[in-house]
Every structure is written in C-alpha cells, then in structure tokens.
Amino acid sequence: MEETITHIEYTVETAQQLLTMEEPDVQMLYKLADTTRREHMGDDVYIRGIIEFSNICANNCLYCGIRAGNGKVTRYTLSADEILEAASVMATGHQMTVVLQSGETPALGDEALGAIIRRIKKETPLAVTVSVGNRPRDTYRYWKECGMDRYFLRFETSDPGLFLRLHPGSTLQERLSCLADLQDLGVQTGSGFMIGLPGETLHILAQNILLCRELDLDMIGIGPFIPHPDTPLGEKKNTYDDNREMFFKALAVLRIFNPDAHIPATTAYDAVFPGKGRDLALQRGANIFMPNNTPACYRKDYLLYPDKPGVDDSADQCLGSAVVRIRALGRTVGKGPGHSIKGACVAPSPGKAV
C-alpha cells in the first residue's frame, strides 16, 4: 500500500481516494506524510508568534466569532506601542516571526500598519507576516515596501457557491485575485481552508487540497470547523463530527500534495483534541507551531471559535509549552525566520532603507 500512495497523481480523484483510507492503511498514510515532511522540510519546527491586534471586522462571515454582526463581542484595537512591546518580547526567545492578525477591516489604517511594520523591522530581528484579509494590490505593495515578508489569507473553501453562502458580499474569485496579487509582488504567500464546513462534501475537501497545490503556496494553514454559538452556524455540526480522523487525514494528504510548503499545527487541533491535537498534527505533516502573544487582557475577546486553548496563559507559558511539546516529539526548534524554501522574495533586513 505504501508503494501505491508513494507514486501518485496529483488529482482530485487521488486526494479523495487517500481521504477515504481506513485502518490500518491510514497509519501508512500518516507515515508517508511524516516522511515527506522530513525529507523536504527537515526536523525543525519554526515557532511563529501571533499578535491579534484588533477584533474589529467589517465582514459577516457566517462562522466567525468576531463577525460584524456579533454584538456580544467587546471590540478592541492595540496601539502601535502595545504591538511593538509584544513583538519586542518575542524577539528575545525562540520566535523569529511575528504574525500580525486582525479582523478584516483597516482598524489602524493602511499607513499606520505600514509604520508598525517598519518599526518592527527596524527595532527587532523578526520576520513579519500580516493577516488582515482582502486588500487592494497597492496596499499589499506598500506593506511589502515597509518590510512585510509574508501574507496569510485563507480561501476557506474551493467551492464558489459554498464560499458565497458563507461570506456575504464577497466571492472566491476576489480572494484568489488577492492571492495572485501577493504572489506577483513577490510576497511569501499563505492560504488554506477549514475542514468540515456545513455543506462541504468529500469531493470539495479533495478540491481544497488540490487548489493549495495549484496555488503553489509558501504556507498552508488548515483546521477543523468549530461552530461558534453566537453565529448563524452556531447550531451546525462539523461535517466530520462522527469521523474526526478526517481532520488528520486531510492534513496528511495536504503534506503529500504540498511537500515544500510550511504547514502549521493550528490551535484548532488542540481545541478538538485537547492536549494532543497539535502534537499529532506535527507527527502527520505539520512543521510550524504558532503560540499566542496577544496581551492577556485582550485574548478572551478574539475568539473565532469557542474554547480556544491558551486564552488564560501568559505569552511565556504559551511559548514554553510549545518548546516542550516540540522537543518531546524529538524535533528541534527552528532557528532564524524560517522563510519559504520556494525562493520567494524576502523583505529588507531590519533598518535597511526601502
């Protein structure tokens, strides 16, 4: 069986076939995914710290806890100094990338965010990833000139009809156009999807995996759909609630189809499999760990889904736990920023004029 899945064609049909594997074959699928990760990405696990700098969002995505229509959320936006303070603390440890994430609205303004990126690049050795949703090409270009290394923008589902139902006022094509702009500008580009969205079929899940390969992404983030009670999908179940092994099978097939991409063990895996989800993800294809560095007083207000792990932990505790878990698996904490191995352009070094 291992030889059969080693020599595969990268098609929707193949992905769907791999996703339907059951025991004992599924263990060989995981072994192949882990071997593929080791051969292409090595045993380093890079730690990228997230700062959720604003939970203000203009969108009303049906599944998201910080959607504009959720009146139960206490809204906040960190000041530039708060962001720099959190980033500066990160730079003293194992984290060499800061991920600036917010709801999809210019809470700080494009120029203000650009100024923050410049300060981080000048005052710290950190690589900068930004994740704030759809933006015009000129905005992406400006942030890259300010020093932005990477941008993360999930397409969530490859099915245009499902995307439209879940994202009122937006289209899948708009999202894909943003990804194309980022890649054309030479920005290291990440995307991904949720597993088990209501209305998703196994065929769509396979299409999601193939689309990631076709986009030739530098980083791919996936995780299970977890219903939030204060959203229109709050009463819906994950498509694979009765077959949660699918969350890991999707990750393994994703790695096999995308051997050279960075793939994080996302927090949602720990939410569904408490205390072990991210460990299993790292053993089944993932090579990135992303602890939370948002100031503790704001974390409870940035809940895209309920029961998010680490909300009550300090930044030091989140980092310390990540390091312990990585080493317990016999893996090493990656040194340096862990840029894409695909050869994408790297932003100017700290302090360099742009």
C-alpha positions as CSV (number, residue, x, y, z in Angstrom):
1,M,0.0,0.0,0.0
2,E,2.9,2.4,0.8
3,E,4.3,2.0,-2.7
4,T,0.9,2.6,-4.2
5,I,0.5,6.0,-2.4
6,T,4.1,7.0,-3.0
7,H,3.6,7.1,-6.7
8,I,0.5,9.2,-7.0
9,E,-1.0,11.6,-9.5
10,Y,-1.9,14.9,-8.0
11,T,-5.6,14.9,-8.9
12,V,-8.9,15.4,-7.0
13,E,-9.6,11.7,-7.5
14,T,-6.4,10.7,-5.9
15,A,-6.9,13.1,-3.0
16,Q,-10.4,11.7,-2.4
17,Q,-9.1,8.1,-2.5
18,L,-6.5,8.9,0.1
19,L,-9.0,10.7,2.3
20,T,-11.2,7.6,2.4
21,M,-8.5,5.3,3.8
22,E,-9.3,3.5,7.0
23,E,-7.2,1.5,9.5
24,P,-4.7,0.0,9.2
25,D,-3.9,1.8,5.9
26,V,-4.4,5.2,7.4
27,Q,-1.3,4.7,9.6
28,M,0.8,4.3,6.5
29,L,-0.7,7.5,5.1
30,Y,0.5,9.3,8.2
31,K,3.9,7.7,7.9
32,L,4.2,8.8,4.3
33,A,3.2,12.4,5.3
34,D,5.7,12.5,8.1
35,T,8.5,11.1,5.8
36,T,7.6,13.6,3.1
37,R,7.8,16.4,5.7
38,R,11.2,15.2,7.0
39,E,12.7,14.8,3.5
40,H,11.6,18.2,2.3
41,M,11.4,20.4,5.4
42,G,13.7,18.7,7.9
43,D,13.0,18.1,11.6
44,D,13.0,21.8,12.6
45,V,9.7,23.2,13.9
46,Y,9.6,27.0,13.4
47,I,7.7,29.0,16.1
48,R,5.7,32.0,14.8
49,G,4.1,34.1,17.4
50,I,0.7,35.6,16.8
51,I,-0.4,39.1,17.9
52,E,-4.2,39.5,17.4
53,F,-4.1,43.3,17.3
54,S,-7.7,44.0,16.6
55,N,-11.0,42.1,16.6
56,I,-12.9,44.8,14.7
57,C,-14.3,43.3,11.4
58,A,-16.5,44.6,8.6
59,N,-17.4,41.2,7.4
60,N,-20.3,38.9,8.4
61,C,-18.9,35.5,7.7
62,L,-21.4,33.0,8.9
63,Y,-19.0,31.0,11.1
64,C,-16.7,33.6,12.7
65,G,-17.0,34.7,16.3
66,I,-15.8,38.2,15.6
67,R,-18.2,38.8,12.7
68,A,-19.5,42.4,12.5
69,G,-23.0,41.3,13.4
70,N,-22.0,39.7,16.7
71,G,-23.0,42.3,19.3
72,K,-21.7,40.2,22.2
73,V,-18.0,40.9,21.3
74,T,-16.1,43.6,23.2
75,R,-14.1,45.3,20.4
76,Y,-10.5,46.4,20.8
77,T,-7.5,47.6,18.8
78,L,-4.0,47.6,20.2
79,S,-1.9,50.7,20.0
80,A,1.3,50.8,18.0
81,D,3.3,50.8,21.2
82,E,1.4,47.8,22.6
83,I,2.1,45.8,19.4
84,L,5.8,46.8,19.4
85,E,6.1,45.8,23.1
86,A,4.7,42.4,22.4
87,A,6.9,41.9,19.3
88,S,10.0,43.0,21.2
89,V,9.4,40.4,23.9
90,M,9.1,37.7,21.2
91,A,12.4,38.6,19.8
92,T,14.2,37.5,22.9
93,G,13.1,33.9,22.6
94,H,12.7,31.1,20.0
95,Q,10.1,33.1,18.0
96,M,11.6,34.8,15.0
97,T,8.4,35.6,13.1
98,V,5.6,37.8,14.3
99,V,2.1,37.3,12.8
100,L,0.0,40.4,12.8
101,Q,-3.6,39.3,12.6
102,S,-6.9,41.2,12.9
103,G,-10.4,41.2,11.6
104,E,-10.9,42.2,8.0
105,T,-11.1,46.0,8.4
106,P,-8.5,48.7,8.4
107,A,-8.7,49.3,12.1
108,L,-5.4,51.0,12.2
109,G,-5.4,52.3,8.7
110,D,-3.0,51.1,5.9
111,E,-0.4,53.7,6.6
112,A,-0.5,53.2,10.4
113,L,0.0,49.4,9.9
114,G,2.8,50.1,7.5
115,A,4.5,52.3,10.1
116,I,4.2,49.5,12.6
117,I,5.8,47.0,10.2
118,R,8.7,49.5,9.6
119,R,9.2,49.8,13.3
120,I,9.2,46.0,13.9
121,K,11.7,45.5,11.1
122,K,14.0,48.3,12.4
123,E,13.8,47.6,16.1
124,T,13.7,43.7,16.1
125,P,15.2,40.9,14.0
126,L,11.7,39.4,13.4
127,A,10.2,38.4,10.1
128,V,6.7,39.9,9.7
129,T,3.6,38.1,8.5
130,V,0.4,40.1,8.1
131,S,-3.1,38.6,8.0
132,V,-5.9,41.2,7.7
133,G,-8.0,39.9,4.8
134,N,-8.7,41.2,1.3
135,R,-6.8,44.4,0.4
136,P,-6.1,46.3,-2.9
137,R,-2.9,45.4,-4.7
138,D,-1.4,48.8,-4.0
139,T,-1.8,48.2,-0.2
140,Y,0.0,44.9,-0.4
141,R,2.8,46.6,-2.4
142,Y,3.1,49.4,0.2
143,W,3.3,46.9,3.1
144,K,5.9,45.0,1.3
145,E,7.9,48.2,0.8
146,C,7.6,48.7,4.6
147,G,9.2,45.3,5.2
148,M,6.3,42.8,5.2
149,D,7.8,39.4,4.5
150,R,4.6,37.3,4.2
151,Y,0.9,37.5,4.0
152,F,-1.7,34.9,5.0
153,L,-5.2,34.8,3.5
154,R,-7.2,31.6,3.7
155,F,-9.6,30.9,0.8
156,E,-11.6,28.7,3.3
157,T,-13.3,26.6,0.6
158,S,-12.6,26.0,-3.1
159,D,-16.3,25.8,-4.0
160,P,-17.6,29.2,-5.3
161,G,-21.2,28.6,-4.3
162,L,-20.3,27.5,-0.7
163,F,-17.9,30.4,-0.4
164,L,-20.6,32.9,-1.4
165,R,-23.1,31.4,1.1
166,L,-20.6,31.6,3.9
167,H,-19.1,35.1,3.1
168,P,-21.9,37.6,2.2
169,G,-20.7,40.3,-0.1
170,S,-17.5,38.5,-1.1
171,T,-16.6,36.0,-3.8
172,L,-14.0,33.2,-4.0
173,Q,-12.6,34.9,-7.2
174,E,-11.9,38.1,-5.2
175,R,-10.0,36.1,-2.6
176,L,-8.0,34.2,-5.3
177,S,-7.2,37.5,-7.1
178,C,-5.7,38.9,-3.8
179,L,-3.5,35.8,-3.5
180,A,-2.4,36.2,-7.1
181,D,-1.5,39.9,-6.5
182,L,0.6,38.9,-3.4
183,Q,2.5,36.3,-5.3
184,D,3.0,38.6,-8.3
185,L,4.5,41.2,-5.9
186,G,7.0,38.6,-4.6
187,V,5.4,38.3,-1.1
188,Q,5.7,34.9,0.6
189,T,2.0,33.8,0.4
190,G,0.0,31.6,2.7
191,S,-3.6,30.3,2.4
192,G,-5.7,27.4,3.4
193,F,-9.1,26.2,4.4
194,M,-11.5,24.9,7.1
195,I,-12.3,21.2,7.3
196,G,-15.9,20.1,7.6
197,L,-17.8,23.3,6.9
198,P,-21.6,22.8,6.7
199,G,-22.3,21.9,3.1
200,E,-18.8,20.6,2.4
201,T,-18.6,17.3,0.6
202,L,-15.6,14.9,0.5
203,H,-15.1,16.0,-3.1
204,I,-14.9,19.6,-2.1
205,L,-12.4,18.7,0.6
206,A,-10.3,17.0,-2.0
207,Q,-10.6,20.1,-4.3
208,N,-9.4,22.3,-1.4
209,I,-6.2,20.2,-1.1
210,L,-5.6,20.3,-4.9
211,L,-6.2,24.0,-5.0
212,C,-3.5,24.6,-2.5
213,R,-1.1,22.7,-4.7
214,E,-2.2,24.6,-7.8
215,L,-1.6,27.9,-6.0
216,D,2.0,26.8,-5.1
217,L,1.7,28.4,-1.7
218,D,4.6,29.1,0.7
219,M,2.5,28.2,3.8
220,I,-0.8,26.4,4.1
221,G,-3.0,26.6,7.3
222,I,-5.9,24.3,7.8
223,G,-8.0,23.2,10.7
224,P,-11.5,21.8,11.6
225,F,-14.6,24.0,11.5
226,I,-15.7,24.6,15.1
227,P,-19.2,26.2,15.4
228,H,-19.4,29.4,17.4
229,P,-22.7,29.8,19.3
230,D,-23.1,33.5,18.5
231,T,-23.1,33.0,14.7
232,P,-25.6,31.8,12.2
233,L,-23.8,28.4,12.0
234,G,-23.7,28.1,15.8
235,E,-26.1,25.1,15.8
236,K,-24.5,23.3,12.9
237,K,-22.2,20.3,13.3
238,N,-18.9,19.8,11.6
239,T,-19.4,17.5,8.6
240,Y,-16.9,15.1,10.1
241,D,-18.0,15.1,13.8
242,D,-18.6,11.4,13.5
243,N,-15.3,10.8,11.7
244,R,-12.8,13.2,13.3
245,E,-9.9,11.2,12.0
246,M,-10.6,13.1,8.7
247,F,-9.0,16.2,10.3
248,F,-5.7,14.4,10.3
249,K,-6.2,12.6,7.1
250,A,-6.7,16.0,5.4
251,L,-3.5,17.3,6.9
252,A,-1.5,14.2,5.8
253,V,-2.8,14.4,2.2
254,L,-2.2,18.1,2.2
255,R,1.5,17.5,3.1
256,I,1.9,14.7,0.4
257,F,0.4,17.1,-2.2
258,N,2.5,20.1,-1.0
259,P,5.9,18.7,0.1
260,D,7.7,22.1,0.1
261,A,5.1,24.2,2.0
262,H,5.3,25.3,5.6
263,I,2.2,23.8,7.3
264,P,1.3,24.9,10.9
265,A,-0.2,22.7,13.6
266,T,-3.1,25.1,14.2
267,T,-4.6,25.8,17.5
268,A,-8.0,24.4,16.4
269,Y,-6.5,20.9,16.6
270,D,-5.9,21.3,20.3
271,A,-9.5,22.6,20.7
272,V,-10.9,19.4,19.2
273,F,-8.2,17.1,20.7
274,P,-7.3,18.8,24.0
275,G,-3.6,18.5,24.9
276,K,-2.6,16.3,22.0
277,G,-4.0,17.7,18.8
278,R,-1.1,19.9,17.7
279,D,1.3,17.1,18.7
280,L,-0.4,14.7,16.4
281,A,-0.5,17.3,13.7
282,L,3.3,17.7,13.9
283,Q,3.6,13.9,13.5
284,R,1.3,13.9,10.5
285,G,2.8,16.5,8.2
286,A,3.0,19.9,10.1
287,N,6.2,21.8,10.8
288,I,5.1,25.1,12.3
289,F,3.9,26.0,15.8
290,M,2.1,29.3,16.4
291,P,1.7,30.3,20.1
292,N,-0.4,33.3,21.1
293,N,1.4,36.5,22.0
294,T,-1.6,38.8,22.2
295,P,-1.6,40.7,25.5
296,A,-3.6,38.5,28.0
297,C,-6.3,41.2,28.7
298,Y,-7.5,41.0,25.1
299,R,-7.4,37.3,24.3
300,K,-10.8,36.4,25.5
301,D,-12.2,38.9,23.0
302,Y,-10.6,37.3,20.0
303,L,-12.5,34.1,19.8
304,L,-13.1,33.0,16.3
305,Y,-14.5,29.8,17.8
306,P,-15.3,28.8,21.4
307,D,-13.0,27.1,23.9
308,K,-9.9,28.3,22.2
309,P,-6.8,26.9,24.0
310,G,-4.3,29.2,25.7
311,V,-6.6,32.1,26.4
312,D,-5.7,32.2,30.1
313,D,-2.0,31.5,29.6
314,S,0.7,34.2,29.5
315,A,2.8,34.6,26.4
316,D,5.7,33.0,28.3
317,Q,3.6,30.0,29.1
318,C,2.4,29.6,25.5
319,L,6.0,29.7,24.2
320,G,7.3,27.5,26.9
321,S,4.6,24.9,26.2
322,A,5.4,25.0,22.5
323,V,9.1,24.4,23.1
324,V,8.4,21.5,25.5
325,R,6.0,19.8,23.1
326,I,8.3,20.2,20.1
327,R,11.3,18.7,21.9
328,A,9.2,15.9,23.4
329,L,8.5,14.7,19.9
330,G,12.2,14.5,19.1
331,R,12.0,17.6,16.9
332,T,14.2,20.7,17.1
333,V,13.1,24.3,17.4
334,G,14.0,26.1,14.2
335,K,16.5,28.9,14.2
336,G,16.0,32.0,12.2
337,P,12.9,33.2,10.5
338,G,12.1,30.0,8.6
339,H,11.5,31.7,5.3
340,S,9.9,29.8,2.4
341,I,12.2,27.3,0.7
342,K,10.5,28.1,-2.7
343,G,12.6,31.2,-3.3
344,A,10.1,33.9,-2.8
345,C,11.4,37.4,-2.2
346,V,12.4,38.3,1.3
347,A,11.7,41.8,2.7
348,P,14.5,44.2,3.5
349,S,16.6,43.5,6.6
350,P,15.9,45.5,9.8
351,G,16.9,49.1,9.4
352,K,17.5,48.9,5.7
353,A,16.0,51.7,3.6
354,V,13.1,50.8,1.4
